[in-house]
Each structure stands twice: as C-alpha cells, then as structure tokens.
Amino acid sequence: MFKEGSINLIVVLFAVIVSAGVVYAYLNYHDDSLVENHENSNEALTKREEAEETFRTEGRKASQALFEEALDVSESYNEEGQIKFRLATIDAYSNDHGAQFASIDALRIIAANENYSDYIRANSVEFIGRIYSRNTDPVVFDYIFDHPAYEDFLVENDDDLTLRHLYEHASSLYPTAQSELRIASWYAREILKIKSNGTDDVEKILAPIKTIIRNNLANVDRDIKLIIEESGPDDSRLLDLYNRRAVVAGYMVQGGDDSFGDPEVLYREVMKESIVQDSISQLGFTKYYYASFLANTYGLKRVNDIKILLSDFHETSLYDHRAVMTFFKNANSFADDDTFKQDILTLAKFDDDFRTLLVELGWSL
C-alpha cells in the first residue's frame, strides 16, 4: 500500500532542499532582456496591465486580444513568458478536447523554455495538472502523461500519485504555493490511509511525512508573503490558497495532529475574507470544504452546522451559475475512490436537501 509512494530519507532531503532553494530561485528570477528599449517595455507593461485588469473583471476570453497586443510589443523574456502563460490558459477550461490539448501543449512549451522565469515555468506545469483536476477527464489525463517529458511521472492505476509527481516537478522549478499545497494534501491524505491500516510503528513512518508537509507549508507561507508584497492582500489567488491550506490542516486534525493549525478558524477567516472581496465562488468552495471537514471529523455531532453550511446551495440561487455548482455536477463523473466524490456523497448522507440537489444535477443516489 505504501510502496511507490513510500517515504525515505532521499525524499525528506529533497523536500528540505526545495524549501531552502525557494529563496535562491526568487532572487535569481529570470529576466533576460530581448531588447533594451525602455519605451517599448513600458508600452508592453501598460498593455499587459490593461489585459490583466480585463482578465480579472471580464474573464479569460475577453482579455485575449489585449494579451496578444501586449505580446507583440513585449521586450523581455520575463514579459513574454507571463503573457504567453495567460494566453495558454484562455481556453484551458473549455469542454472541447482540442482546445484543452492546445492549452496543455502551449503550457508545456512555456515550462520547457529556460529563458522564462522559473516561477512562470512552474506555474505552467501546475496549471497542466489543474486542467485535468477540473473534471478528472481520463482523456485529458492520458494526453498529459503520454508525452516524453511527462511519461516518467505516470504510475499505473494511481492517478493521485501520478499528479503528485507532476506537482513535484513543478516545485523543482519553483515551489509555488499551489503546487506545494497539492503535494501537502497528498501526503496528508496518505497519513489518513496509513493510520486507518493500523500499521506497526506508525509514528516512525509518519514523522518523515510530517517533515515534508511542514516544508511544503513553509514554502506556501513564503509564496503567499511574496504575493501580498507584490499584489496586496486582495489578490484573487489568495482565497483559494487559504482554502487549500485549511484543507491540509483538516486532514492533519483527522489524523490526530492539531499542530498544523485549527481548520475551523482558518475556514471562518476565509469565509469572512470572501465576503469582504465579494468572491461568491470562493465562499461556496469554503462552505463545501468546511462542511466536509466537519462531516469526516465529527459526524452527527455537528450535523446542524453541516446543514447550515450547505443550505445556500439548495435554498438560494446564489451559486447556480458559479464554479462550485459546476464542481458538484462534474464530481458525479469522478472515479468512485476520488476524495472529493467521497466527501460529496458523505455530505448527502447528512443533508437530504443537499442530496436532492445532487440528484437534480444528474447524480443517481
């Protein structure tokens, strides 16, 4: 059970090296100029800022032409890499395989280009995994890993471990908070599996895993700090990172270790900040994650709180056209052993109204 993904000294040392290397990677941020022309560079920056604002306020597709204009006048590898990354993600969430494959191909090219910053290359690899995780389409999974640069990550019949390898590759380029949290979540879930199996000398096995998770979270905290310094505390990426950080803390509490933070405090903080930022989608995901944590950890003791958290999904239209409702619908097609699918099914056992909602979304329950 703990064979290919087993913990050994090399893995622990790797995690520690990655943690120490984040500062080096940040200080050596790639920015080789293509042409030293500050006037054109300022023009590119202005166009990119305009495109980014459109991206934030009107969506991916609306920003495409503006990013293409910015690319035409970009004057450094740094600018070019950032703009190409945005363009590569425009159609990433399309339901058309051709569009998804084109995004994956473009992201692969960015990730392989050593002229671009390690940060952009790492984000490109992580985003490839994100395209698959959106609805766990096996066709997309096969396309990602049936490629010379990615085939070594593949572990037959273990999609989760395969994805962990992908995110570890991303973190070897630069340990972004997104990749580090995905890796930490894998290890935290592995702790739950090990404990449920009643393995002998369990604490000796868990100690190096927890070291890895602590190093992951140290990288997360460092990257969040950099995001806040660069973009401010209202950066749209932060709410998702805070949610994922709370999920990891929740797994650790389920595994009997509360030293990684209080997930209930973390979830309430994200809910408050989501309301401040008027981020309905993130608020919805937080309620789902929080309810799942309560159901898996406390069961019927917290059933009233679980129902309160889920009530807006079926009592209001607030989330009808939001990403969280699409997630609930898509999760029906996830593998039966998928963690998220199992959590949704658990919630349906605690709340009949939520169960009815799932049926309306196409689930057979």
Buried (B, 14 or more C-beta within 10 A) or exposed (E): EEEEBEBEEEBBEBBBEBBEBBEEBBEEEBEEEBEEBEEBBEBBBEBBEBBBEBBEEEEBEEBBEBBBBBBEBBBBBBBBBBBBBBBBBBBBBBEEEEBBBBBBBBBBEBBEBEBBBBBBBBBBBBBBBBBBBBBBBEEBBEBBBEBEEBEEBBBEEEBBBBBBBBBBBBBBBBBBBBBBBBBBBBBBBBBBEBBEEEBEEEEEBBEBBBBBBBBBBBBBBBBBEBBEEEEEEEBEBBBBBBBBBBBBBBBBBBBEBEEBBEBBEBBBEBBEBBEEBEBBBBBBBBBBBBBBBBBBBEEEEBBEBBBEBBBBBBEEEBBEEBBBBBBBBBBBEBEEEBBBBBBBBBBBBBBEEBBBBBEEBEBEE
